[in-house]
Amino acid sequence: MRGDVHPTAGDAVAEPVRVRRLTDKERQKLKRIVRRGSTSSVRYRRAMMLLASAGGNRVPVIAQLVQTDEDTVRDVIHRFNEIGLACLTTRTSSSGRPPPAPPGSASPSPAGRSANSPPACGKCTDGTEQAKLCRRLRPHPRRHLLPRLLLRG
């Protein structure tokens, strides 16, 4: 299926997915999250999706902007329309990562960390793997332009 419309029963086509009209407080909060960029990456990307949708961008454009799937963008927009800014928080049950061990519990290895942690595995001792990781985590060269594009509207 192309675009951000889905066929319904018969020949009718559903309306494009868009966020509801933002209140001034919601818009300020979203802009603050995007400007600062110091929040979690999930909150940052969701705020960018919502601002882009409020600015009139369609789902495929937003998905390309934040480098995610169109269904993810639709889910975030629908969730925002239902529960508001609470959609920016992550759902802990969907992350796939196990919850952190409670303080004082037994650790998986005698050193207090897993056997695959960098100091124990020996792969990062010469610095080459660490350098590769740093290059991979370096921000995209044009990513700094995204907040300016979103805040124009």
C-alpha positions as CSV (number, residue, x, y, z in Angstrom):
1,M,0.0,0.0,0.0
2,R,1.4,3.4,-0.9
3,G,1.0,6.6,0.9
4,D,-0.7,7.0,4.2
5,V,-4.2,5.9,3.3
6,H,-5.8,2.5,3.8
7,P,-8.7,1.2,1.8
8,T,-11.9,0.4,3.8
9,A,-14.9,-1.5,2.8
10,G,-16.0,-0.9,-0.7
11,D,-14.4,1.8,-2.8
12,A,-14.0,4.4,0.0
13,V,-10.5,5.4,1.1
14,A,-9.8,6.4,4.7
15,E,-8.5,9.9,5.4
16,P,-4.8,10.5,5.9
17,V,-3.6,10.1,9.4
18,R,-2.9,13.4,11.1
19,V,-2.5,14.6,14.7
20,R,-5.4,16.5,16.2
21,R,-5.0,20.2,16.6
22,L,-2.2,20.9,19.1
23,T,-2.8,23.2,22.1
24,D,-0.2,25.9,22.8
25,K,1.1,24.0,25.8
26,E,1.5,20.8,23.8
27,R,3.3,22.6,20.9
28,Q,5.6,24.3,23.4
29,K,6.4,21.0,25.1
30,L,7.1,19.2,21.8
31,K,9.3,22.0,20.6
32,R,11.2,22.1,23.9
33,I,11.9,18.3,23.6
34,V,13.2,18.7,20.0
35,R,15.3,21.8,20.7
36,R,17.0,20.4,23.7
37,G,17.6,16.9,22.3
38,S,18.8,15.8,25.8
39,T,15.8,13.5,26.4
40,S,15.6,9.9,25.4
41,S,15.9,9.2,21.7
42,V,12.4,7.6,21.8
43,R,10.8,10.8,23.2
44,Y,12.8,13.0,20.8
45,R,11.7,11.0,17.7
46,R,8.1,10.8,18.8
47,A,8.1,14.6,19.4
48,M,9.5,15.1,15.9
49,M,6.9,12.9,14.4
50,L,4.1,14.8,16.1
51,L,5.4,18.2,15.2
52,A,6.0,17.1,11.6
53,S,2.4,15.8,11.4
54,A,1.0,19.0,12.9
55,G,3.0,21.0,10.3
56,G,1.1,19.2,7.5
57,N,3.6,16.5,6.5
58,R,2.2,13.2,5.5
59,V,3.1,9.8,7.0
60,P,5.6,8.7,4.3
61,V,7.5,11.9,4.6
62,I,7.6,11.8,8.4
63,A,8.8,8.1,8.3
64,Q,11.6,9.1,6.0
65,L,12.5,12.1,8.1
66,V,12.9,10.1,11.3
67,Q,14.1,6.9,9.5
68,T,11.3,4.6,10.8
69,D,8.5,2.5,9.4
70,E,5.2,4.2,8.3
71,D,3.2,2.0,10.6
72,T,5.3,3.3,13.6
73,V,4.4,6.9,12.6
74,R,0.7,6.0,12.3
75,D,0.8,4.3,15.7
76,V,2.4,7.3,17.4
77,I,-0.1,9.7,15.8
78,H,-3.1,7.5,16.8
79,R,-1.8,7.1,20.3
80,F,-1.3,10.9,20.7
81,N,-4.8,11.5,19.4
82,E,-6.1,9.1,22.1
83,I,-3.9,10.0,25.2
84,G,-2.1,13.2,24.4
85,L,1.5,13.8,25.5
86,A,1.5,10.7,27.6
87,C,2.3,8.9,24.3
88,L,5.8,10.2,24.5
89,T,6.8,7.9,27.3
90,T,8.1,4.5,26.5
91,R,6.1,1.3,27.2
92,T,8.4,-0.8,29.3
93,S,6.7,-4.1,28.4
94,S,7.5,-3.6,24.7
95,S,11.2,-3.0,24.8
96,G,12.4,-6.6,25.0
97,R,15.0,-5.8,27.5
98,P,14.7,-7.5,30.9
99,P,14.0,-5.2,33.9
100,P,17.0,-4.2,35.9
101,A,18.0,-6.4,38.8
102,P,16.9,-5.0,42.2
103,P,19.7,-3.6,44.4
104,G,21.5,-6.2,46.5
105,S,20.6,-9.1,44.3
106,A,23.1,-11.6,43.1
107,S,25.0,-10.6,40.0
108,P,25.3,-13.0,37.0
109,S,29.1,-13.2,37.3
110,P,31.6,-12.7,40.1
111,A,32.9,-9.4,38.7
112,G,29.3,-8.0,38.9
113,R,28.7,-7.9,35.1
114,S,27.9,-10.3,32.4
115,A,30.5,-12.4,30.6
116,N,29.9,-10.4,27.4
117,S,30.7,-7.0,28.8
118,P,33.6,-5.2,27.0
119,P,36.2,-5.6,29.7
120,A,35.5,-9.3,30.1
121,C,35.3,-10.2,26.4
122,G,38.7,-8.8,25.4
123,K,37.6,-7.4,22.1
124,C,37.9,-3.7,23.0
125,T,41.3,-3.7,24.7
126,D,43.2,-2.4,21.7
127,G,40.7,0.4,21.0
128,T,39.8,-0.5,17.4
129,E,36.4,-1.9,18.3
130,Q,35.7,1.1,20.5
131,A,36.7,3.4,17.7
132,K,34.3,1.6,15.3
133,L,31.5,1.9,17.9
134,C,32.2,5.6,18.2
135,R,32.0,6.1,14.5
136,R,28.8,4.2,14.3
137,L,27.2,6.2,17.1
138,R,28.3,9.5,15.6
139,P,25.2,11.5,14.6
140,H,24.0,11.6,11.0
141,P,25.7,14.6,9.2
142,R,22.3,16.2,8.4
143,R,20.4,15.3,11.5
144,H,21.1,18.7,13.1
145,L,18.9,20.3,10.4
146,L,15.8,18.3,11.4
147,P,14.7,20.4,14.4
148,R,15.0,23.6,12.2
149,L,12.7,22.0,9.6
150,L,10.2,21.0,12.2
151,L,10.1,24.3,14.0
152,R,9.4,26.4,10.9
153,G,5.7,25.7,11.0
